[in-house]
Amino acid sequence: MDFIKDCFEEHGDALTKQLEGAGFSADQARQFLPEAASGILESAQGLDVADIAQQLVSDGPSPFLSAINANAIAEKLGMNSDLVTKGLAAIAPVLSQAFAQKGEGLMGAVSSLAPGILKRFS
């Protein structure tokens, strides 16, 4: 799921600022973001951008983020799981917006291709 990796790269500064606002040091934020991305990748297995965007838009970030194994991330980073959960909640608004934009773009692209594809099969 390159879109998750791309999202973290494109929005790294905003994600870091969110984490710092939640009490993370700059060093903690740099360590946290790759592990959060990995956790999101693991929890998003079998979903595509549109599915994740739809989930985030309709249900909000909480159900999606609760599927991430905060304890595993905490263990890898030597942080307590409460701080990891707080970090995931802090970055959720940026991720929700980025995933929704990607999902809308993807849906728009698919919609624009659909008439041509349907014409080929009619």
Number of C-alpha atoms within 10 A of each C-alpha: 14 9 16 18 14 11 17 21 13 13 13 16 11 14 25 24 17 21 24 17 12 16 15 19 14 13 10 15 19 15 13 22 20 15 18 22 16 15 18 20 18 14 16 19 9 9 12 13 22 18 15 19 24 17 18 22 14 9 11 15 20 13 11 16 20 13 13 21 17 24 15 14 21 19 12 12 15 9 15 13 17 12 15 23 18 16 25 26 18 20 20 20 16 18 21 19 14 19 24 21 15 18 20 16 14 14 14 12 11 12 11 11 11 12 10 10 11 9 8 8 6 5
